[in-house]
């Protein structure tokens, strides 16, 4: 079982957010998981280090990774099931742009909008 501990919504192209999760059975917490979505597909990348070399394209070196593609696919599917459940239970945090902004008449006094 994977438990989502925190989630931060981002909107930077394909990068949609970041999260922290726990693999409950192992008591293992993974921070800084990047969440991507593009072309109807979603995926995650585990924490990584940015590598910049002069004259070369920026690369990212993962700190940890699954060496078996099937295990990686199962982990990602389980992660997204946990994230979707977390978002359903925390809609105000999951998408801060949903709904109207909170009304604060005192703060908005004198504004033309």
Beta strands, then each sheet from edge to edge (+ up, - down):
strand 1: 2-12
strand 2: 15-23
strand 3: 28-38
strand 4: 41-45
strand 5: 48-51
strand 6: 59-62
sheet 1: 1+ 2- 3+ 4-
sheet 2: 5+ 6-
end
